[in-house]
Amino acid sequence: MPRNAEQKIRLLVLYDILHKETDAEHQLSTKELIDKLASYGLQATRQTVYADIEMLNAFGYEIITAHGRNDRYFVGDRTFELPEVQVLLHAVGAAKFLTEKKASVLTEKVAELLGEAQADSLKELLTVKSNELGNERV
């Protein structure tokens, strides 16, 4: 793969990793990010991770750096906050017109608005009761 194309892909994959796996309580270090990028077949150094995070921030993605002996990173700004996602999940769970299957699919999609760790903390909300009436076409 040409170097320029790999740089672009690395930037996208880095943001995807940060978006899916981090939040204020679940941060990733530079070394962890390098290892995760390597699992995608992408090479990175500390300097490239720093530069990529700086680039993401320059284009409006809020990647917070927790400085310390080992810098740690997480996505600071999400479209929906945890309480807002909880409200949405409660609404899906209470909707009597949804089938169990459709409600389950919707709850999974809504949970993806958060990072994996926060979504896992909402597992009890993701269990959907079966509904007698349901509309699969919603």
DSSP file (Angstrom, degrees, kcal/mol; ACC not computed):
  #  RESIDUE AA STRUCTURE BP1 BP2  ACC     N-H-->O    O-->H-N    N-H-->O    O-->H-N    TCO  KAPPA ALPHA  PHI   PSI    X-CA   Y-CA   Z-CA
    1    1 A M              0   0    0      0, 0.0     5,-0.1     0, 0.0     0, 0.0   0.000 360.0 360.0 360.0 134.1    0.0    0.0    0.0
    2    2 A P     >  -     0   0    0      0, 0.0     4,-2.3     0, 0.0     5,-0.2  -0.261 360.0-118.0 -58.7 147.3    1.4    3.4   -0.9
    3    3 A R  H  > S+     0   0    0      1,-0.2     4,-2.0     2,-0.2     5,-0.1   0.880 112.6  51.6 -56.1 -43.8    2.7    5.4    2.1
    4    4 A N  H  > S+     0   0    0      1,-0.2     4,-1.8     2,-0.2    -1,-0.2   0.894 110.0  49.0 -63.6 -40.8    0.1    8.2    1.7
    5    5 A A  H  > S+     0   0    0      1,-0.2     4,-2.5     2,-0.2    -1,-0.2   0.899 109.9  51.7 -66.3 -40.1   -2.8    5.8    1.5
    6    6 A E  H  X S+     0   0    0     -4,-2.3     4,-2.7     1,-0.2    -1,-0.2   0.877 107.3  53.6 -64.4 -36.8   -1.6    4.0    4.7
    7    7 A Q  H  X S+     0   0    0     -4,-2.0     4,-1.8    -5,-0.2    -1,-0.2   0.907 110.4  46.7 -63.4 -41.5   -1.4    7.3    6.5
    8    8 A K  H  X S+     0   0    0     -4,-1.8     4,-1.9     2,-0.2    -2,-0.2   0.925 114.3  46.2 -66.9 -44.7   -5.0    8.1    5.6
    9    9 A I  H  X S+     0   0    0     -4,-2.5     4,-2.9     1,-0.2     5,-0.3   0.906 109.5  55.3 -64.6 -40.7   -6.3    4.7    6.6
   10   10 A R  H  X S+     0   0    0     -4,-2.7     4,-2.7     1,-0.2    -1,-0.2   0.900 106.5  51.6 -59.4 -40.7   -4.3    4.8    9.8
   11   11 A L  H  X S+     0   0    0     -4,-1.8     4,-2.0     2,-0.2    -1,-0.2   0.918 112.5  45.0 -62.2 -44.6   -6.0    8.1   10.8
   12   12 A L  H  X S+     0   0    0     -4,-1.9     4,-2.2     2,-0.2    -2,-0.2   0.915 114.8  47.3 -65.8 -44.0   -9.4    6.7   10.1
   13   13 A V  H  X S+     0   0    0     -4,-2.9     4,-2.7     2,-0.2    -2,-0.2   0.895 109.4  54.7 -66.3 -39.5   -8.7    3.4   12.0
   14   14 A L  H  X S+     0   0    0     -4,-2.7     4,-2.5    -5,-0.3    -1,-0.2   0.933 110.1  45.8 -59.2 -46.8   -7.2    5.4   14.9
   15   15 A Y  H  X S+     0   0    0     -4,-2.0     4,-3.0     1,-0.2     5,-0.2   0.909 111.3  52.8 -63.8 -40.3  -10.4    7.4   15.3
   16   16 A D  H  X S+     0   0    0     -4,-2.2     4,-2.4     2,-0.2     5,-0.2   0.919 110.5  47.5 -60.5 -44.4  -12.5    4.3   15.0
   17   17 A I  H  X S+     0   0    0     -4,-2.7     4,-2.6     2,-0.2     5,-0.2   0.948 114.7  45.9 -60.7 -49.7  -10.5    2.6   17.8
   18   18 A L  H  X S+     0   0    0     -4,-2.5     4,-1.5     1,-0.2    57,-0.5   0.899 113.7  49.0 -62.2 -41.1  -10.7    5.7   20.0
   19   19 A H  H  < S+     0   0    0     -4,-3.0    -1,-0.2    -5,-0.2    -2,-0.2   0.903 118.7  37.8 -66.4 -41.8  -14.5    6.2   19.3
   20   20 A K  H  < S+     0   0    0     -4,-2.4    96,-4.0    -5,-0.2    97,-0.3   0.836 126.4  31.8 -79.5 -33.6  -15.3    2.5   20.1
   21   21 A E  H  < S+     0   0    0     -4,-2.6     2,-0.3    -5,-0.2    -3,-0.2   0.484 105.1  68.5-111.0  -3.2  -13.0    1.8   23.0
   22   22 A T     <  +     0   0    0     -4,-1.5     2,-0.3    -5,-0.2     5,-0.2  -0.865  35.7 145.2-125.6 155.6  -12.5    4.9   25.0
   23   23 A D  B >   -A   26   0A   0      3,-1.7     3,-0.8    -2,-0.3    53,-0.1  -0.884  68.0 -71.5-159.5-175.0  -14.3    7.3   27.2
   24   24 A A  T 3  S+     0   0    0     -2,-0.3     3,-0.2     1,-0.3    52,-0.1   0.816 134.8  39.2 -58.9 -31.5  -13.2    9.4   30.3
   25   25 A E  T 3  S+     0   0    0      1,-0.2     2,-0.5     2,-0.0    -1,-0.3   0.605 116.9  51.7 -92.7 -12.8  -13.0    6.3   32.5
   26   26 A H  B <  S+A   23   0A   0     -3,-0.8    -3,-1.7     2,-0.0     2,-0.2  -0.835  73.1 167.4-129.7  92.1  -11.5    4.0   29.8
   27   27 A Q        -     0   0    0     -2,-0.5     2,-0.4    -5,-0.2    47,-0.2  -0.669  25.2-138.8-106.3 158.2   -8.5    5.5   28.2
   28   28 A L  E     -B   73   0B   0     45,-2.2    45,-2.9    -2,-0.2     2,-0.1  -0.947  15.2-133.8-118.5 139.8   -5.8    4.0   25.9
   29   29 A S  E  >  -B   72   0B   0     -2,-0.4     4,-2.3    43,-0.2    43,-0.2  -0.349  30.1-104.6 -82.4 168.5   -2.1    4.7   26.1
   30   30 A T  H  > S+     0   0    0     41,-1.1     4,-2.4     1,-0.2     5,-0.2   0.917 123.1  50.7 -58.2 -44.5    0.1    5.5   23.2
   31   31 A K  H  > S+     0   0    0      1,-0.2     4,-2.4     2,-0.2    -1,-0.2   0.908 109.1  50.6 -62.0 -43.4    1.6    2.0   23.3
   32   32 A E  H  > S+     0   0    0      1,-0.2     4,-2.4     2,-0.2    -1,-0.2   0.895 110.6  49.7 -62.4 -39.4   -1.9    0.4   23.4
   33   33 A L  H  X S+     0   0    0     -4,-2.3     4,-2.5     2,-0.2    -2,-0.2   0.909 109.8  50.6 -65.8 -41.3   -2.9    2.5   20.3
   34   34 A I  H  X S+     0   0    0     -4,-2.4     4,-2.1     1,-0.2    -2,-0.2   0.921 112.1  47.9 -60.8 -43.7    0.3    1.4   18.5
   35   35 A D  H  X S+     0   0    0     -4,-2.4     4,-1.5     2,-0.2    -2,-0.2   0.895 111.8  49.3 -64.6 -40.9   -0.5   -2.2   19.3
   36   36 A K  H  X S+     0   0    0     -4,-2.4     4,-0.5     1,-0.2    -2,-0.2   0.896 110.9  49.6 -67.2 -39.6   -4.1   -1.9   18.2
   37   37 A L  H ><>S+     0   0    0     -4,-2.5     5,-2.3     1,-0.2     3,-1.2   0.893 107.3  55.6 -63.9 -38.7   -3.1   -0.2   14.9
   38   38 A A  H ><5S+     0   0    0     -4,-2.1     3,-1.8     1,-0.3    -1,-0.2   0.839  98.1  62.0 -62.5 -32.8   -0.6   -3.1   14.4
   39   39 A S  H 3<5S+     0   0    0     -4,-1.5    -1,-0.3     1,-0.3    -2,-0.2   0.713 103.8  50.2 -67.0 -17.9   -3.4   -5.6   14.7
   40   40 A Y  T <<5S-     0   0    0     -3,-1.2    -1,-0.3    -4,-0.5    -2,-0.2   0.343 125.8-105.1 -94.9   3.3   -4.9   -3.9   11.6
   41   41 A G  T < 5S+     0   0    0     -3,-1.8     2,-0.5     1,-0.3    -3,-0.2   0.710  80.2 131.7  80.3  20.5   -1.6   -4.2    9.8
   42   42 A L      < -     0   0    0     -5,-2.3     2,-0.3    -6,-0.1    -1,-0.3  -0.914  49.4-140.7-111.3 129.4   -0.8   -0.5   10.2
   43   43 A Q        +     0   0    0     -2,-0.5     2,-0.3    -3,-0.1   -33,-0.1  -0.669  28.0 166.2 -88.9 141.5    2.5    0.7   11.5
   44   44 A A        -     0   0    0     -2,-0.3     2,-0.3   -10,-0.1    -6,-0.1  -0.991  19.2-158.6-150.1 152.3    2.8    3.6   13.9
   45   45 A T     >  -     0   0    0     -2,-0.3     4,-2.3     1,-0.1     5,-0.2  -0.730  42.8 -96.8-119.3 173.7    5.3    5.2   16.2
   46   46 A R  H  > S+     0   0    0     -2,-0.3     4,-2.5     1,-0.2     5,-0.2   0.923 125.6  51.7 -56.9 -43.0    4.8    7.4   19.1
   47   47 A Q  H  > S+     0   0    0      1,-0.2     4,-2.6     2,-0.2    -1,-0.2   0.891 109.1  48.7 -64.2 -39.7    5.4   10.4   16.9
   48   48 A T  H  > S+     0   0    0      2,-0.2     4,-2.7     1,-0.2    -1,-0.2   0.881 110.7  51.0 -70.2 -35.1    2.8    9.4   14.3
   49   49 A V  H  X S+     0   0    0     -4,-2.3     4,-2.5     2,-0.2     5,-0.2   0.939 111.9  47.5 -64.1 -45.6    0.2    8.7   17.0
   50   50 A Y  H  X S+     0   0    0     -4,-2.5     4,-2.3     1,-0.2    -2,-0.2   0.937 114.8  46.2 -58.5 -47.1    0.9   12.2   18.5
   51   51 A A  H  X S+     0   0    0     -4,-2.6     4,-2.3     1,-0.2    -2,-0.2   0.895 112.3  50.2 -65.1 -40.5    0.6   13.8   15.0
   52   52 A D  H  X S+     0   0    0     -4,-2.7     4,-2.5     2,-0.2    -1,-0.2   0.903 111.3  47.9 -66.3 -40.4   -2.5   11.8   14.1
   53   53 A I  H  X S+     0   0    0     -4,-2.5     4,-2.3     2,-0.2    10,-0.2   0.892 111.2  51.2 -67.4 -38.4   -4.3   12.8   17.3
   54   54 A E  H  X S+     0   0    0     -4,-2.3     4,-2.2    -5,-0.2    -2,-0.2   0.903 110.5  49.9 -62.0 -40.6   -3.2   16.4   16.7
   55   55 A M  H  X S+     0   0    0     -4,-2.3     4,-1.4     2,-0.2    -2,-0.2   0.914 109.5  50.5 -64.7 -43.9   -4.7   16.2   13.2
   56   56 A L  H  <>S+     0   0    0     -4,-2.5     5,-2.4     1,-0.2     3,-0.3   0.920 112.1  47.5 -60.6 -43.8   -8.0   14.7   14.5
   57   57 A N  H ><5S+     0   0    0     -4,-2.3     3,-1.6     1,-0.2    -1,-0.2   0.883 107.0  57.0 -64.4 -38.2   -8.3   17.6   17.0
   58   58 A A  H 3<5S+     0   0    0     -4,-2.2    -1,-0.2     1,-0.3    -2,-0.2   0.802 106.8  50.3 -63.9 -28.2   -7.5   20.1   14.3
   59   59 A F  T 3<5S-     0   0    0     -4,-1.4    -1,-0.3    -3,-0.3    -2,-0.2   0.197 129.3 -91.3 -99.2  16.8  -10.4   18.9   12.3
   60   60 A G  T < 5S+     0   0    0     -3,-1.6     2,-0.5     1,-0.3    -3,-0.2   0.420  83.1 129.6  98.5  -1.6  -12.9   19.1   15.1
   61   61 A Y      < -     0   0    0     -5,-2.4     2,-1.2    -6,-0.2    -1,-0.3  -0.770  56.0-134.7 -86.1 127.4  -12.7   15.6   16.7
   62   62 A E        +     0   0    0     -2,-0.5    14,-3.1    15,-0.3    15,-0.8  -0.681  32.3 170.1 -89.4  96.9  -12.2   16.1   20.4
   63   63 A I  E     -C   75   0B   0     -2,-1.2     2,-0.3    12,-0.2    12,-0.2  -0.933  22.5-148.9-105.1 115.6   -9.5   13.6   21.5
   64   64 A I  E     -C   74   0B   0     10,-2.9    10,-1.6    -2,-0.6     2,-0.6  -0.672   2.4-150.5 -88.7 136.6   -8.5   14.4   25.1
   65   65 A T  E     -C   73   0B   0     -2,-0.3     2,-0.9     8,-0.2     8,-0.2  -0.939   0.4-157.5-107.5 120.1   -4.9   13.7   26.1
   66   66 A A  E     -C   72   0B   0      6,-3.6     6,-1.8    -2,-0.6     2,-0.1  -0.847  23.3-145.8 -94.4 102.5   -4.4   12.8   29.8
   67   67 A H        +     0   0    0     -2,-0.9     2,-0.3     4,-0.2     4,-0.1  -0.403  43.6 111.0 -73.9 145.0   -0.8   13.8   30.3
   68   68 A G  S    S-     0   0    0     -2,-0.1     3,-0.3     1,-0.1    -1,-0.0  -0.937  85.9 -47.7 180.0-162.9    1.4   11.7   32.6
   69   69 A R  S    S+     0   0    0      1,-0.3     2,-0.5    -2,-0.3    -1,-0.1   0.922 139.4  25.2 -56.6 -43.6    4.2    9.3   32.6
   70   70 A N  S    S-     0   0    0     -4,-0.1    -1,-0.3    -3,-0.1    -4,-0.1  -0.965  95.8-129.5-120.3 111.5    2.3    7.5   29.8
   71   71 A D        -     0   0    0     -2,-0.5   -41,-1.1    -3,-0.3     2,-0.3  -0.294  24.8-160.1 -59.1 142.9    0.0    9.8   27.9
   72   72 A R  E     -BC  29  66B   0     -6,-1.8    -6,-3.6   -43,-0.2     2,-0.3  -0.945   2.6-155.4-128.4 150.0   -3.5    8.3   27.6
   73   73 A Y  E     +BC  28  65B   0    -45,-2.9   -45,-2.2    -2,-0.3     2,-0.3  -0.899  16.2 163.0-129.5 151.3   -6.3    9.3   25.2
   74   74 A F  E     - C   0  64B   0    -10,-1.6   -10,-2.9    -2,-0.3     2,-0.5  -0.979  44.3 -96.0-159.3 158.4  -10.0    9.2   24.9
   75   75 A V  E     - C   0  63B   0    -57,-0.5   -12,-0.2    -2,-0.3   -51,-0.2  -0.668  35.2-173.8 -77.3 124.4  -12.9   10.7   22.9
   76   76 A G        +     0   0    0    -14,-3.1     2,-0.6    -2,-0.5    -1,-0.2   0.800  64.0  50.4 -91.7 -31.6  -14.2   13.7   24.8
   77   77 A D        +     0   0    0    -15,-0.8     2,-0.3     4,-0.0   -15,-0.3  -0.932  61.7 175.2-119.0 117.6  -17.2   14.7   22.8
   78   78 A R        -     0   0    0     -2,-0.6    36,-0.1     1,-0.1     3,-0.1  -0.836  40.2-119.8-115.1 156.4  -19.9   12.3   21.8
   79   79 A T  S    S+     0   0    0     -2,-0.3     2,-0.4    34,-0.2    -1,-0.1   0.906 102.0  29.3 -59.8 -42.5  -23.1   13.0   20.0
   80   80 A F  S    S-     0   0    0     33,-0.4     2,-0.2    -3,-0.0    -1,-0.2  -0.956  78.2-137.7-122.7 139.4  -25.1   11.6   23.0
   81   81 A E     >  -     0   0    0     -2,-0.4     4,-2.1     1,-0.1     3,-0.4  -0.490  35.8 -99.4 -86.2 163.5  -24.2   11.5   26.6
   82   82 A L  H  > S+     0   0    0      1,-0.2     4,-2.2     2,-0.2     5,-0.2   0.890 121.7  50.2 -53.0 -48.7  -24.8    8.4   28.8
   83   83 A P  H  > S+     0   0    0      0, 0.0     4,-1.9     0, 0.0    -1,-0.2   0.870 109.7  52.2 -61.6 -34.2  -28.0    9.7   30.4
   84   84 A E  H  > S+     0   0    0     -3,-0.4     4,-2.1     2,-0.2    -2,-0.2   0.899 109.3  48.5 -67.2 -40.2  -29.4   10.6   27.0
   85   85 A V  H  X S+     0   0    0     -4,-2.1     4,-2.6     1,-0.2    -1,-0.2   0.880 108.1  55.5 -66.9 -36.9  -28.7    7.1   25.7
   86   86 A Q  H  X S+     0   0    0     -4,-2.2     4,-2.4    -5,-0.2    -2,-0.2   0.914 106.8  50.1 -60.5 -42.2  -30.4    5.6   28.8
   87   87 A V  H  X S+     0   0    0     -4,-1.9     4,-2.2     1,-0.2    -2,-0.2   0.929 111.1  48.9 -61.4 -45.7  -33.5    7.6   28.0
   88   88 A L  H  X S+     0   0    0     -4,-2.1     4,-2.2     1,-0.2    -2,-0.2   0.898 111.2  49.7 -61.6 -41.3  -33.5    6.4   24.4
   89   89 A L  H  X S+     0   0    0     -4,-2.6     4,-2.5     1,-0.2    -1,-0.2   0.887 109.6  51.0 -66.9 -38.2  -33.1    2.8   25.5
   90   90 A H  H  X S+     0   0    0     -4,-2.4     4,-1.8     2,-0.2    -1,-0.2   0.905 109.6  51.1 -63.0 -40.3  -35.9    3.1   28.0
   91   91 A A  H  X S+     0   0    0     -4,-2.2     4,-0.9     2,-0.2    -2,-0.2   0.909 111.1  47.3 -64.7 -42.1  -38.1    4.4   25.2
   92   92 A V  H >< S+     0   0    0     -4,-2.2     3,-0.6     1,-0.2    -2,-0.2   0.922 112.6  49.9 -64.0 -43.6  -37.3    1.5   23.0
   93   93 A G  H 3< S+     0   0    0     -4,-2.5    36,-0.2     1,-0.2    -1,-0.2   0.809 112.3  47.6 -64.9 -30.1  -37.9   -1.0   25.8
   94   94 A A  H 3< S+     0   0    0     -4,-1.8     2,-0.8    -5,-0.2    -1,-0.2   0.599  81.9 109.4 -87.8 -11.6  -41.3    0.6   26.6
   95   95 A A    X<  -     0   0    0     -4,-0.9     3,-1.1    -3,-0.6     8,-0.1  -0.536  47.9-170.9 -71.8 108.3  -42.5    0.7   23.0
   96   96 A K  T 3  S+     0   0    0     -2,-0.8    37,-0.3     1,-0.2    -1,-0.2   0.658  78.3  66.4 -75.3 -16.3  -45.2   -1.9   22.8
   97   97 A F  T 3  S+     0   0    0     37,-0.1    38,-1.9    35,-0.1     2,-0.3   0.518  85.1  89.5 -84.7  -4.1  -45.5   -1.8   19.0
   98   98 A L  S <  S-     0   0    0     -3,-1.1    38,-0.1    36,-0.3    33,-0.1  -0.723  76.6-126.4 -93.6 141.7  -42.0   -3.2   18.5
   99   99 A T     >  -     0   0    0     36,-0.4     4,-2.6    -2,-0.3     5,-0.2  -0.381  29.2-108.9 -73.8 164.4  -41.4   -6.9   18.2
  100  100 A E  H  > S+     0   0    0     31,-0.3     4,-2.1     1,-0.2     5,-0.1   0.899 120.0  50.5 -60.9 -40.9  -38.7   -8.4   20.5
  101  101 A K  H  > S+     0   0    0      2,-0.2     4,-2.1     1,-0.2    -1,-0.2   0.936 112.5  44.5 -64.4 -47.3  -36.4   -8.8   17.6
  102  102 A K  H  > S+     0   0    0      1,-0.2     4,-2.5     2,-0.2    -2,-0.2   0.894 112.8  51.5 -66.8 -40.0  -36.7   -5.2   16.3
  103  103 A A  H  X S+     0   0    0     -4,-2.6     4,-2.4     1,-0.2    -1,-0.2   0.888 109.5  51.1 -63.3 -38.7  -36.4   -3.8   19.8
  104  104 A S  H  X S+     0   0    0     -4,-2.1     4,-1.9    -5,-0.2    -2,-0.2   0.913 110.4  48.2 -64.8 -43.1  -33.2   -5.8   20.3
  105  105 A V  H  X S+     0   0    0     -4,-2.1     4,-2.0     1,-0.2    -2,-0.2   0.916 112.7  48.9 -63.0 -43.7  -31.8   -4.5   17.1
  106  106 A L  H  X S+     0   0    0     -4,-2.5     4,-2.7     1,-0.2     5,-0.2   0.896 108.9  51.9 -64.7 -40.8  -32.6   -0.9   18.0
  107  107 A T  H  X S+     0   0    0     -4,-2.4     4,-2.4     1,-0.2    -1,-0.2   0.895 109.2  50.7 -65.0 -37.9  -31.2   -1.2   21.5
  108  108 A E  H  X S+     0   0    0     -4,-1.9     4,-1.2     2,-0.2    -1,-0.2   0.917 111.8  47.7 -63.6 -42.4  -27.9   -2.5   20.0
  109  109 A K  H  < S+     0   0    0     -4,-2.0     3,-0.3     1,-0.2     4,-0.3   0.912 112.5  48.2 -65.5 -42.4  -27.8    0.4   17.5
  110  110 A V  H >< S+     0   0    0     -4,-2.7     3,-1.7     1,-0.2    -1,-0.2   0.899 107.8  55.7 -64.6 -39.9  -28.5    3.0   20.2
  111  111 A A  H >< S+     0   0    0     -4,-2.4     3,-1.8     1,-0.3    -1,-0.2   0.787  94.4  68.8 -64.0 -26.7  -25.8    1.5   22.5
  112  112 A E  T 3< S+     0   0    0     -4,-1.2    -1,-0.3    -3,-0.3    -2,-0.2   0.633  80.6  76.9 -67.5 -12.4  -23.3    2.0   19.7
  113  113 A L  T <  S+     0   0    0     -3,-1.7   -33,-0.4    -4,-0.3    -1,-0.3   0.701  97.2  54.0 -68.3 -17.7  -23.6    5.7   20.3
  114  114 A L  S <  S-     0   0    0     -3,-1.8     2,-0.1    -4,-0.2   -91,-0.1  -0.551 102.5 -88.2-105.0 172.8  -21.4    5.1   23.3
  115  115 A G     >  -     0   0    0     -2,-0.2     4,-2.5     1,-0.1   -94,-0.2  -0.371  46.6-101.5 -72.7 164.3  -18.1    3.5   23.7
  116  116 A E  H  > S+     0   0    0    -96,-4.0     4,-2.4     1,-0.2     5,-0.2   0.876 120.1  53.0 -57.6 -41.2  -18.0   -0.3   24.2
  117  117 A A  H  > S+     0   0    0    -97,-0.3     4,-1.4     1,-0.2    -1,-0.2   0.923 112.1  43.8 -64.6 -44.1  -17.3    0.0   28.0
  118  118 A Q  H  > S+     0   0    0      2,-0.2     4,-0.6     1,-0.2    -1,-0.2   0.889 112.5  53.1 -68.2 -37.4  -20.3    2.3   28.6
  119  119 A A  H >< S+     0   0    0     -4,-2.5     3,-1.1     1,-0.2    -2,-0.2   0.898 106.4  53.4 -63.1 -39.4  -22.5    0.2   26.3
  120  120 A D  H >< S+     0   0    0     -4,-2.4     3,-1.5     1,-0.3    -1,-0.2   0.850 101.9  59.1 -63.0 -33.3  -21.5   -2.9   28.4
  121  121 A S  H 3< S+     0   0    0     -4,-1.4     3,-0.3     1,-0.3    -1,-0.3   0.669 101.8  56.0 -70.1 -14.1  -22.6   -1.0   31.5
  122  122 A L  T XX  +     0   0    0     -3,-1.1     3,-1.5    -4,-0.6     4,-1.1   0.197  68.8 118.8 -99.9  15.7  -26.1   -0.7   30.0
  123  123 A K  H X> S+     0   0    0     -3,-1.5     4,-0.7     1,-0.3     3,-0.5   0.840  70.6  58.2 -52.6 -37.5  -26.5   -4.5   29.5
  124  124 A E  H 34 S+     0   0    0     -3,-0.3     3,-0.5     1,-0.3    -1,-0.3   0.834 106.2  49.3 -65.1 -29.6  -29.6   -4.6   31.8
  125  125 A L  H <4 S+     0   0    0     -3,-1.5    -1,-0.3     1,-0.2    -2,-0.2   0.717 102.2  63.3 -78.6 -20.2  -31.3   -2.0   29.6
  126  126 A L  H << S+     0   0    0     -4,-1.1     2,-0.7    -3,-0.5    -1,-0.2   0.621  78.3  96.5 -80.9 -12.0  -30.5   -4.0   26.5
  127  127 A T     <  -     0   0    0     -4,-0.7     2,-0.4    -3,-0.5   -34,-0.0  -0.696  66.4-158.8 -80.2 119.2  -32.6   -6.9   27.7
  128  128 A V        -     0   0    0     -2,-0.7     2,-0.2   -28,-0.1   -24,-0.1  -0.822  11.2-130.2-107.2 135.9  -35.9   -6.4   26.0
  129  129 A K        -     0   0    0     -2,-0.4     2,-0.1   -36,-0.2   -26,-0.1  -0.537  34.2-104.3 -77.9 147.1  -39.2   -7.9   27.1
  130  130 A S        -     0   0    0     -2,-0.2     2,-0.4   -30,-0.0    -1,-0.1  -0.464  33.7-144.0 -72.1 146.1  -41.2   -9.7   24.4
  131  131 A N        -     0   0    0      1,-0.1   -31,-0.3    -2,-0.1   -35,-0.0  -0.889  10.6-145.9-112.1 140.4  -44.2   -7.7   23.2
  132  132 A E  S    S+     0   0    0     -2,-0.4     2,-0.4   -33,-0.1    -1,-0.1   0.932  92.5  43.3 -69.7 -45.8  -47.6   -9.3   22.2
  133  133 A L  S    S+     0   0    0    -37,-0.3     2,-0.3   -35,-0.1   -35,-0.0  -0.778  77.8 163.6 -97.9 145.1  -48.1   -6.7   19.4
  134  134 A G        -     0   0    0     -2,-0.4     2,-0.5   -35,-0.1   -36,-0.3  -0.990  32.4-150.2-161.9 152.9  -45.3   -5.8   17.2
  135  135 A N    >   -     0   0    0    -38,-1.9     3,-1.0    -2,-0.3   -36,-0.4  -0.947   4.6-171.9-129.3 110.4  -44.4   -4.2   14.0
  136  136 A E  T 3  S+     0   0    0     -2,-0.5    -1,-0.1     1,-0.2   -38,-0.1   0.636  82.0  67.1 -73.5 -15.7  -41.3   -5.5   12.3
  137  137 A R  T 3         0   0    0      1,-0.2    -1,-0.2     0, 0.0   -39,-0.1   0.436 360.0 360.0 -89.4   0.5  -41.4   -2.7    9.7
  138  138 A V    <         0   0    0     -3,-1.0    -1,-0.2   -41,-0.1    -2,-0.1   0.497 360.0 360.0 -69.8 360.0  -40.7    0.1   12.1
